[in-house]
Amino acid sequence: MAHPPASMNGPRSKGRPRSFDRAKALEAALRTFWKLGYEPASVPELCSAMGVNPPSMYAAFGSKAALFIEAMEHYERSYWEEPGRRFLAEPDLRRAVAGYFEDAARILLSPETPCGCMVVLAAVNLADSAGEVAQAVRRLRMATKEMFAIRLRQAAGEGQIPPDADIPALAGTLNALLEGLSLQARDGLSRQELSAMAALAVNLLPAGSSRR
């Protein structure tokens, strides 16, 4: 998905113990939110996972909403930044799409992490009242769609897809497939099934006048 930068280090605050490891605490919060979702994850559960007390958590991150947003940005950097870089750098569009979706299948069903994309699952489970968090989730989802659009526009200019291809529709379709794969990963789809579905992403691309 998208990869916005975020600071991993903040100034030491009065409420934090000397042994506080902010990076480790953020990783623990990420996994708790990923497993439970934003709304169900309570402050006591988060603090227990992070190994801190509530005053330390609030001193370090400001609020539960701010902690969740930073955890999402950490998730994007940790899991999706490198696949996105490879996707944009690959000269052949079809290899780029195939590689990105294969990376997605691997990430979504990694045995080391909860199933599904944290950002997509957050979008499904958020209440209407979670305005700040909802806006951040939408921003990350739209950043992934724009990444697809950037690469598709480049491919259209190179003749890999027709110059008059509907780029917004294609980017939206690829993004919808990626989000759908995430939901199906949470539902228990196997790696083989998910990879087979991901491979079909290339078939969504119209043929161009030239291929590399």
Disulfide bonds with the S-S distance in Angstrom:
none
